[in-house]
C-alpha cells in the first residue's frame, strides 16, 4: 500500500475534520515505516478515543519534513 492511501485511511478512521491534513508530499520516505506502523494500529482498532486520536495526530505531525 502506498503512503497516500495509508494516510487517507488514517484520516478517515480518525474522523479528521481537516481533510488533507496529512499530505503525502509532507513526509519523507524515511518516515514510511512509522506511517505503516501507525496505519496498522489505527486500522486494527475497532474504536479510538479522543485522547488516542489526538496523540496519533501529534505523532504523525512529528514525522513531517
C-alpha positions in Angstrom: 0.0 0.0 0.0 1.3 3.4 -0.8 1.9 6.4 1.5 -1.1 8.4 0.2 -3.6 5.5 0.7 -2.3 4.8 4.2 -2.6 8.5 5.2 -6.1 8.7 3.8 -7.2 5.6 5.7 -5.7 7.0 8.9 -7.6 10.4 8.3 -10.8 8.5 7.6 -10.5 6.2 10.7 -9.7 9.1 13.0 -12.6 11.2 11.5 -10.2 14.1 10.9 -12.2 17.2 10.2 -9.5 18.9 8.3 -9.3 16.6 5.3 -6.0 16.8 3.6 -4.2 17.3 7.0 -1.7 14.6 6.0 -0.4 15.4 2.5 1.9 12.6 1.2 4.3 15.2 0.0 4.8 16.4 3.6 6.5 13.1 4.5 9.9 11.7 3.6 10.3 8.2 2.5 12.3 7.7 5.7 9.1 8.0 7.7 7.3 5.2 5.8 8.0 2.6 8.4 6.4 4.7 11.2 3.5 5.6 9.0 2.9 1.9 8.3 3.0 1.0 12.0 0.6 3.8 12.8 -1.7 2.7 10.0 -1.7 -0.9 11.1 -2.5 0.1 14.7 -5.3 2.5 13.7 -6.9 0.1 11.2 -6.8 -2.8 13.6 -8.6 -0.9 16.4 -12.4 -1.0 16.5 -12.6 2.3 18.3 -10.2 5.1 19.0 -10.8 7.5 21.9 -10.5 11.3 21.5 -7.3 11.2 23.6 -5.8 8.5 21.4 -6.9 10.3 18.3 -5.1 13.5 19.5 -1.9 11.5 20.3 -1.9 9.7 16.9 -2.3 13.0 15.1 0.6 14.5 17.1 2.8 11.5 16.3 2.1 11.8 12.6 2.7 15.5 12.6 6.1 14.9 14.1 7.0 12.8 11.1 6.5 15.7 8.7 9.5 17.1 6.8 
